[in-house]
Amino acid sequence: MTELRRRLAWGVLLASLSCHSFAQFGGGGMGAGMGGGRRGRSPDAASSSRQNEQAMSPQTQAGVLRDKLYDLRLRLMITPAQAPLWDAFSGKVWDLSLKKALANKPPVTDDLTVVQLAQRRAADAGERAARLQELSDAIGRLYAGLTPDQQQIANQVLPPMLP
């Protein structure tokens, strides 16, 4: 009887370990490999992810953005010396994304004339242009502080992330 219990205990242990590793590596389905999870996407998924992000709540969009920035930081292997440049860049991305999420809310236009509405839209576009320029400047400073290998990774990964 003790031998049967020992075999059963080993079976339960092995089954629990295999379930843990199965979940750890993205489910292990056909073609998922060890990259599974959210990093297991195909390169052409960028356009469909943008469409999906537009349909998400602001909280979900923030989580997706946080994950993308975190993954990019890990992939670039940002050093402590590069951290201030990274922080400035990611702060500008957050700022622009937050403003974009707030701008997607329908504006109250009941009390505005068509001239006032046009002026508001022009002011919003000017503010967005200024924020995009600040982001562009932050990306330029970060890019200049990266190694050639990091720059190559940034050239591949960063364009679909830009707002």
Backbone torsions as a table, in degrees:
resi	resn	phi	psi	omega
1	MET	NA	-37.9	-179.8
2	THR	-66.4	-35.0	177.7
3	GLU	-63.4	-40.5	178.3
4	LEU	-63.8	-41.5	177.7
5	ARG	-64.4	-41.3	179.8
6	ARG	-62.4	-44.9	178.4
7	ARG	-64.1	-41.3	178.2
8	LEU	-63.5	-41.3	178.9
9	ALA	-63.8	-42.5	177.5
10	TRP	-63.6	-40.6	178.9
11	GLY	-62.2	-44.2	178.7
12	VAL	-64.7	-42.3	179.3
13	LEU	-62.2	-48.0	179.8
14	LEU	-64.3	-38.8	178.6
15	ALA	-64.9	-41.4	-179.9
16	SER	-68.6	-37.0	177.5
17	LEU	-67.8	-38.4	179.6
18	SER	-69.3	-35.7	176.4
19	CYS	-64.6	-40.2	179.8
20	HIS	-63.8	-44.9	-179.2
21	SER	-70.1	-32.2	177.5
22	PHE	-62.2	-44.8	179.2
23	ALA	-71.5	-34.8	-177.0
24	GLN	-63.2	-34.8	-174.7
25	PHE	-106.6	33.6	169.8
26	GLY	78.9	21.3	174.5
27	GLY	93.0	-21.3	174.3
28	GLY	67.2	19.6	-179.4
29	GLY	-66.6	-177.2	-177.6
30	MET	-57.3	119.5	175.7
31	GLY	76.7	1.6	-178.0
32	ALA	-72.2	-37.8	178.3
33	GLY	61.8	-161.2	-177.8
34	MET	-87.8	-0.9	-179.9
35	GLY	-90.1	-3.5	-172.0
36	GLY	-30.8	-158.1	-179.7
37	GLY	61.5	-150.6	-176.0
38	ARG	-76.1	-15.7	177.9
39	ARG	-88.6	0.9	-176.7
40	GLY	-90.2	15.6	-178.4
41	ARG	-74.7	155.9	174.6
42	SER	-82.1	156.7	-177.3
43	PRO	-61.7	-28.1	-178.4
44	ASP	-82.0	4.4	-179.8
45	ALA	-79.7	-5.1	-176.5
46	ALA	-63.5	-42.6	-177.6
47	SER	-69.6	-39.9	179.2
48	SER	-70.5	-30.4	178.9
49	SER	-69.4	-33.6	176.7
50	ARG	-64.9	-40.4	178.0
51	GLN	-64.9	-40.7	178.9
52	ASN	-66.5	-36.4	-179.3
53	GLU	-65.1	-32.0	-179.7
54	GLN	-68.2	-27.6	-179.0
55	ALA	-88.1	-5.4	-176.9
56	MET	-85.3	159.2	174.3
57	SER	-71.0	159.6	178.3
58	PRO	-58.1	-35.1	179.4
59	GLN	-67.1	-40.5	178.7
60	THR	-67.9	-40.6	177.5
61	GLN	-61.0	-40.8	179.0
62	ALA	-63.8	-40.3	177.8
63	GLY	-64.7	-41.0	178.1
64	VAL	-63.9	-44.5	179.4
65	LEU	-63.1	-43.2	178.2
66	ARG	-58.5	-44.9	179.6
67	ASP	-64.3	-41.3	-179.8
68	LYS	-64.4	-44.5	179.3
69	LEU	-65.0	-40.9	178.9
70	TYR	-62.9	-46.9	179.0
71	ASP	-61.5	-41.2	179.9
72	LEU	-65.3	-42.1	178.8
73	ARG	-60.8	-42.6	177.9
74	LEU	-66.1	-41.9	-178.3
75	ARG	-66.6	-36.6	177.9
76	LEU	-77.2	-16.8	-177.0
77	MET	54.5	57.9	-179.5
78	ILE	-61.1	127.5	-179.8
79	THR	-85.2	165.1	176.1
80	PRO	-57.8	-34.4	179.0
81	ALA	-68.6	-28.9	-179.9
82	GLN	-88.1	-10.3	-174.9
83	ALA	-56.9	-43.4	178.6
84	PRO	-61.9	-36.9	177.6
85	LEU	-67.0	-41.2	177.8
86	TRP	-63.5	-45.0	-178.8
87	ASP	-61.4	-40.6	178.0
88	ALA	-64.1	-43.2	178.6
89	PHE	-62.8	-51.4	-176.7
90	SER	-65.8	-32.1	175.7
91	GLY	-63.5	-39.8	178.3
92	LYS	-68.3	-37.6	177.2
93	VAL	-63.3	-45.0	178.8
94	TRP	-62.3	-44.8	-178.5
95	ASP	-60.1	-47.7	-178.9
96	LEU	-66.3	-40.4	180.0
97	SER	-67.5	-37.9	177.7
98	LEU	-64.6	-45.4	178.7
99	LYS	-63.1	-37.0	179.2
100	LYS	-65.5	-42.5	179.4
101	ALA	-63.7	-39.9	178.4
102	LEU	-69.5	-33.9	-180.0
103	ALA	-71.3	-23.0	179.8
104	ASN	-74.1	-13.1	175.4
105	LYS	-72.3	138.9	-179.0
106	PRO	-63.9	127.5	-179.1
107	PRO	-73.8	152.1	176.0
108	VAL	-80.4	112.3	-175.5
109	THR	-118.8	10.5	-176.8
110	ASP	-62.5	-36.9	-174.4
111	ASP	-98.3	6.0	-176.0
112	LEU	-100.7	143.9	171.3
113	THR	-81.7	169.2	180.0
114	VAL	-64.1	-33.7	178.3
115	VAL	-66.5	-44.7	179.3
116	GLN	-64.4	-38.6	178.3
117	LEU	-64.1	-43.5	178.1
118	ALA	-63.5	-40.1	178.4
119	GLN	-65.2	-39.6	179.3
120	ARG	-64.1	-44.5	179.8
121	ARG	-64.6	-38.5	177.9
122	ALA	-65.1	-41.8	178.3
123	ALA	-64.5	-41.5	177.7
124	ASP	-62.7	-41.1	179.0
125	ALA	-66.0	-38.8	177.5
126	GLY	-64.7	-40.7	178.1
127	GLU	-65.6	-41.8	178.1
128	ARG	-63.9	-40.4	178.3
129	ALA	-62.3	-40.8	178.5
130	ALA	-64.7	-41.3	178.6
131	ARG	-67.3	-37.7	176.4
132	LEU	-64.3	-36.8	177.8
133	GLN	-67.0	-40.1	176.4
134	GLU	-62.2	-41.1	177.2
135	LEU	-64.5	-42.5	178.5
136	SER	-60.0	-42.5	178.1
137	ASP	-63.8	-42.2	179.6
138	ALA	-65.6	-39.4	177.3
139	ILE	-64.5	-41.3	179.0
140	GLY	-60.3	-43.4	178.9
141	ARG	-66.7	-42.3	178.2
142	LEU	-63.2	-46.8	-177.9
143	TYR	-60.0	-40.0	179.2
144	ALA	-65.8	-27.5	-179.4
145	GLY	-88.7	-1.8	-179.2
146	LEU	-89.0	155.6	173.4
147	THR	-75.8	164.7	177.5
148	PRO	-57.1	-37.8	177.5
149	ASP	-65.3	-42.3	177.9
150	GLN	-65.7	-38.1	178.1
151	GLN	-62.4	-39.1	178.9
152	GLN	-63.5	-43.6	177.5
153	ILE	-62.8	-44.6	179.0
154	ALA	-60.3	-40.3	178.7
155	ASN	-62.8	-30.1	-179.2
156	GLN	-84.7	-39.7	-168.7
157	VAL	-96.5	-34.2	-170.5
158	LEU	-73.4	-38.3	-175.4
159	PRO	-52.3	-44.7	179.7
160	PRO	-68.7	-18.2	-179.0
161	MET	-82.2	-18.8	-175.6
162	LEU	-65.7	135.5	-179.9
163	PRO	-74.1	NA	NA
